[in-house]
Amino acid sequence: MSRHAPGDKPSLAAARPQHPGGTKPAWYAPLTVGVDVAGVLLPLAAVHLATGRPHPLVTATVAAAGWLLLRCAHRRYAHRNLAESRGLLAALHDWSLLVGLLAVLRVLGGESSPPLTSLLALLPGLILTAATGALLHRHLTAERRRAHALRRVLLVGETPGAEDVAARLAAGTDHPYVVVGVVPVGSGSPAFGVPVCGRLAADAPATEPHDGPLLLEAATRLSADLVLAVPGAHLCGERLRRVGWALQDAGLPLTVSSGLTDVAPRRLAVGGAAGLGLLHLAPPTRRGGATALKTALDRTGAGLGLLLLAPLFALVALAVRLDSRGPALYRQRRVGRHGVPFTMWKFRTMVRGAERLRPQLEESNDAHGGPLFKLRRDPRVTRVGRLLRRSSLDELPQLLNVLVGSMSLVGPRPPLPDEAAQYTPTEARRLRVRPGMTGPWQVGGRSDLSWDEGIALDLSYTDNWSLTQDLDILARTARAVTGGRGAY
């Protein structure tokens, strides 16, 4: 262990060797800014020049500057935020504010030309910004799969809590953290294969002077970018505070795990009282304007979908009838919101009497645990039925369920009554929201997911629902359906 004189403040930045691939590519920021500027400045200037409007370059420059200011105000160019999400909803939000800002400036400036032309000229900016965000997110995801652009984490905490945090970080690919070492507090050795780099005594006093130097030495040896502390009975209060002082004085960030899991960041707010750091947890959104808007969008979308897709409905129904004997539509009893049963409609994809054949196929169940029944090569599925399932066209009649309010466009899949009867109290929480035609299961792998994985996605959706999340899932559903992954 390295020793320091009492007055010394060791600099970790000077001692720590640089490791390759530890940060995002440096070209992310200039590319994003350049595309944002060009996407607004060039089309707007070109349109104003072509239509003979006065001061086209000044107008385009003001619009581009406003666009950059809005994006900066929302920290879109911050290194920690770049490429962390696809950015479509963020771009749409910022673009809407830009249109409103320019509309106010237009009124104040007495501009009387038709506004539609300018609005259309601003569309390339939205499209280019959203496309750039999506491409950079895909690039960053690929980089992290190659172990690049990651933050090396030294974990410190009591063994059970540290093991849980390390397991969750190892299981996810949507974050930049990779655990490179652990410093247990007290007895016990973590069983997740990460090197143990020292140990903090469990019964040490809060003023223990050796905690910080030990963590600094381990972080330097591992080239760690930050220390992630998992508080517990022996690492909290004054002791954790002093650890933070030692690390931050040496230039090493400290992150503290809250112990909460599967909670969207927007539901969390930091506060304080009596010197305590408090984390406020907002309840899930169950009522109010957002849910009313969701219902309105569901009904409107279902009505338009039924109207526009009527010719496709007729063709699919004809194909089902010609392929095998039986009706084109199939109805099945499902369990909806708050456990209320309803009749769900689908295009028939199986032979008549398929339910009577299920007991003979129970031993071949391909579902990964739980009460779900799925067969990858179900002999009851017809030729047309296989095509309909792979393309998800068999789900289209559920637009009728959305129109009458028993389902939503987005939500957990509605279970069969015998499945719901086997739910634990935790699993039954997914019935607190209206089931959907598509949802986290559809964009997360469909039938390839295990029971526990599917339930985890549904519970996360149920507790953290937001309208923007629904729009994101709808956008991702098209790609999931086109790929056909997990559809059988």
N, C-alpha and C positions, 0 to 999 in steps of 0.2 A: 504494500500500500504506500502511495506517495504521501509525504509529510509536508505540511505547510506551517510556516511561522504564524503565530496568532494574528498578526496584522496583515498577512498576505491575502490577496484576493486572486486566486488562480484563474487564469483565462483558459476556458475549455476550447475556445475557438482557435487559440494558438497551438494547443497541444493535440487537438484531434486531427488525424489525417483525413484528407478528402477522399471520399469514396465515389466511384463512378455511378451515374444514373440516379443520384440522390434527389435531384430536382426535376421539375418539368422542363421541357425544351425551352430555350430562351426565345425562340421565334414565335411562340404563342401570342405574346402581348402585341408586338408590332404588327403581326399579321391581322389580329383581331381589330386593332385600331385602324389599320389601313383599309380593311374591307368596310368597316363602319363608315369611315369618311367617304370613300369612293362610292359606296352604295347610295348615299344621300346626295352628295355634292354633284356627281357627274350626271345622273339622270335628271335631276331637278334643273341644273343649268342647261342641259340640252333641250328640255321641253320648253323652258322659258325663252331660250334663244329662237327655237323653231316657231313659237307662237308670237314672237315680237313683243314680249312683255318688258317693261323697263327694269334696268338694273338686275339682269339675270344672275350675274356672278355674285353680286352682293347678297341677293336673296338666297342663293344656293349655299353660300358660305355661312350665313346666319343659321340656316336650317341644319347644316352639318355640325356647326358649333353647338347648337342646342342638343343635337343627338348625342354628341360626345359628352356634354355636361350631364345629361340625364343618365347615360351609361356609367359615368364616373360616380355620380351621386349614389347609385345603387351598387357600387363596388364591382362592376362587371369585369374590370380589368385588373382587379387585385390578384396577385399571384396565386393565393390560396383558393380563389374561386374559378380561375380560368379552366375551362374544359371539364369541370367536375360534374356537369350535367349537360344534357343535350341543348338546353337554353332556348327552346322554342317558346315556352310560356313567358320566360323572362323577356325575350325579344318582343313578343306581342304586347306585353305590359308596357315596356319602355316606348314602343312605337305609338301606342295609343296616347300616352302622355305627350309625345312629340306632336302628334296631330292636334291635340287640344291646345298645346302651347302656340303652335303656328296659327291656329284659328283665332286665338286671342290677339296675336300680333297683327294678323290680317285685318281684324276689325279696327284696332287702334290706328293702323296705318291707312285706313280708308281704301283698302284694296277692293275693287269691284269686279274683277275678272271671275269667270266660272271656277269654282273651287274643285270640281271633279278632276280637272286636268292635273292640278297640283297634287291631289290625293293619289292619283294613279302613278304620278312620277315618284312618289315616296315609297310605293310598294316594293321596288327593287331593293331598297335599303333593308326592309323587314326580311325579305326572302334571303338576301345574301348574308345578313347577320345570323339568321336562324340556321342556314345551311352551314356556315362556317362553324358555329357552335356545335352542331351535330357531328361534323367531320373531326373537329378537334377532340370531342369527347370519345369518339371511336378510336382515334389515334392514341389518346391517353390510356384508354382501357387496354389496347393492344400492348402499349409500352409496359404497363404494370404486369401484364401476363408474362412479359419477358424479364420481370424483376427490375424494371427501370422506373424512375420517377416515384420512388417509394421513400417513406420516412422511417428510418431505423429507430426502433423503440426499445428502451430498457424498461422492463416492467418491475415494479416493486410493490409488494403486498403480501398478506397472509395467503398460504397455499391455496385453499379452496377458491377464494375470490380471484386470485391471479390466474388460476387454471381456467376458470370460466371466461374471463376476459380474453385470454390468449386463444382459447378455442373459437370464440366468436370472431376474433380478428382473422384467424387462419381460415375460417369457413367463408368469409366474404371477399369479394373482388371489387367492390364498389367504393373502396376507401384506399388511402395511401399508406396505411400503417403495416409494418412487418416487425414482429417481435424478434429481436436478435439476442436477447438475454433476459434473465430474471434474477432479482435479488429478493429471496423469500424473507419474510418477517417471522421469526420464531422457528419452531420445528417443522419438519415435513419438507419433502422435496417434490416439486411439481413433476407430473408424469407426462408432460406434453413434448419432451425432447428438446426443449430450448436450454442452452447452457446456463448453469447456475453460476453467477459471478459475485460470490460473496453472500453474506447473510447478516440481517439486522437482528439484534437481540429483541425478544418479545417483551422482556421485563425492564428494558432500559428506561431511564427517566426521560421526561419530555425534553429536558435540556441536554440530552446526549449529544456530545460534540463530534462523534465519529460517524454519524449517519451520513452527513453531507459528503465528507471526503471519500468515504467508501463508494457512494453512488457516483461521485465524479470520476474516481479511478476506473470503475467499471464502464462508465459511459465513454471515457477516453479510449479505453482498450477496445471497445466494440464499435467505435466511431458512431455512437448513437446520436440521433438528431434531437431527441427529447426523452424525458422520463415520464412514464405513465404510472401514476400512483393509484392503487386500489385501496381506499381507506378501510380500516377495520378496527377492532378493539385495541390493537397495539400500534396503529398508525393513524392517528387522528389528532385534532386539536392543536396544541402547542407544538407537539413533535412534528407534525406534518408542516406546520408553519415554518419551523426552523429548517426543515429539509428544503422547502421552497426558497428560503433566503439563500442557503448555501448554493443551490443549483443556479438560481437566477443571477446571483452575484458573479458566477463564473460564466454567464452567458448561455446557459442551457435551459430551454423552456421546460416547464413542468405542467403536465396535464393531469387532471384528477378525474377518475371515473365516478359517475354519480350513483352507479348501481342500478339505474333504470335501464330497461331494455325495450326495444321496439316502440320507442316513443319518438314521433316526429319532432325535429328541433323547433318548429313553429309553435308547439304546445308548451315549450319551456321558456321560463323567464327567470332571470337572476335577480335576487333582491338581498336585503340584509336587515338584521335587527339585533340589537345588543351585541354587536361584534360578530354575529354569526352570518355565514354565507348561506342564503336560503335559495332553494331551487323550486320555483312555483310551477306546478303541473296543471295546465288547463284541461278541463274535461273534454271528451270527444264531442264533436258537433253532431247533435241529434235533431235539432230544430232551429228555426230562425230563417232568415232571408236566404242563406246559402242552400238549405235543404229545399225551400220553396222553389228556388231557381232550378235546382236539380230536377225536381218533379216536372216543372214546366218544360225544360229541355228534353226530358224523357218523352213526355207526351207529344211534343212537337216533332222530335226526331222520329218517333215510331210512326206517327201519322204520315209524315213525308216519305219515310221508308216504304211503308205499305203502298202508298200511291205510286211512287217511282218504280218500285220493284214488282209491280203487278204482272207485267209480261214475263219476268223471270220466274215468278211463282207458278204461272201457268205451265211454263216449259218444264220446270222441275217436277210438278205434280204429274204431268203427262209421262215423263220418263220413269217415275216411280211406279205408276200404274202399268206401264208396258213391260217393265222388268220383272215384276212378280205379282202374284195375286194379293189383293187386299187394298185398303184405302190408301190415298196419298198422304193423308195426315195421320199422325199418331198422337194420342193424348195420354198423359201419365200424371199420376198424383204426386205432387212434390210438396215440400215444406217450405213456407216462406217466412216473412218477417214475423218475429215474436212467436214462431212455431205454428202459425196459421196455415193449414193446408190449402192448396189451390191446384187447378188443372193446368199443366204446362203443355204447349203444343210444339210439335216438331214434324218435319217431313219423315215419313216412315223409312227406316234404313235396314230393318230386319224382316225376316219372313213372318208370316202370321203365326200367332201362338208362341212367339219367342220367349215370353216370360215362363211358360210351362216347361221349357227346355233348360232353364237356368240351373235347377238342382243337379242336373247331370254334368254341369260344367264347373261346379264350385271348386273342385280340386285343381282346376287349371287356372285359377284366378291369378292374374298378373299384377294386381294392385299391390303396392308396396306398403303393406300394413293397414290397419284400420278396417272399418266396415265396408269400404268401397269395393265394388266388384267391377273389374275391367279385364278384358281379354284382348291381347294384341292381335290375334288372328281368330276372331269370333266366328264360328261356322254359321251363326244365325244371320250374319250381315249379308245383304244382297250385293250384287255387282255395282248397281247404281248407288247403293247405300255406302259402299266404301269410298266412292268418289265424293259423295255428299259429306261424309264425315271428314275426309282429308281437307276439303275446301271449306268446311263449316257451313255449307249451304243448308244443311239440315236444321240449323238453329234459327233460320229466318222467320218461321212462323211465330217465334217467341215475341216478335214485334207486337203481336196481338196482346200478349200478356203485359208488355210494357204500356200499351195504349190504355188498358183497363186498370193499370196500377198495381198488379200483383207482382211485377218484376220491374227492374230498372235496366237501362242500357249497360251500366257498369255496376258490379257488385259480386259478392261470393256466389258460387254456383249453388242452385237450390238442391238440397239432398232429397233422397227418397225417404219415405216415412220410417222404414226399418233401419236406415242409416242414422237418422236423427234420433231414433229411440236409443241408440247406443252411445250417444254423445256424453262425454263428461261435462261437468259444469263449465270448464274452461272452453271446450270445443263448442258448447252451445252458445257462446258469446257471438259467434258468427251469424246467428239468427237475429241479432239485434238490428240489422239493417236489411233493406230490401234486396233480394237476390238479383243477379244480373245476367245478361246475355253474354257479356265478357267480363273479365276481371283480372286480378293479379295472377290467378292460376293460368289464364290463357296466354299471357305474355311471359309467364315464368317457366313454361315447359309442358303444361297440360298434363296428359296422362303419364308422362315420364317422371313427374314429381312423386316422391313418397308421400304417404299420408301425413306424416309430421311436417314435411315441407309445405304441403298444400294448406294445412291448417294454420301454420305460422304465417303464411302470406295472407290468408283470409282474416286472421285476427289482427294483423298489422293494419290491413285496410279498414277493418271495422273500427278500430280505435283511433286511427289517424286520418280518416276520410277528409278530403277537401275537393272542391270543384276542379281545381287545377290538376289534381291527381287523376280525376276521372277523364279529363281531356287528354292527359298524357297517356293513359291506358288505351283510350280509343285510338290515338295516333299510332301506338305500338301494336295494336291488334292486327292492323292490316299486314304488317311485316310477319307477325306470327302465323297468320292464316296462310299467307303466301308460301312461307317456308314449310308449313305442315308438320312441324316438329311436335311429337307427342299426340297427334290426332289419330285415334283408332277406336 
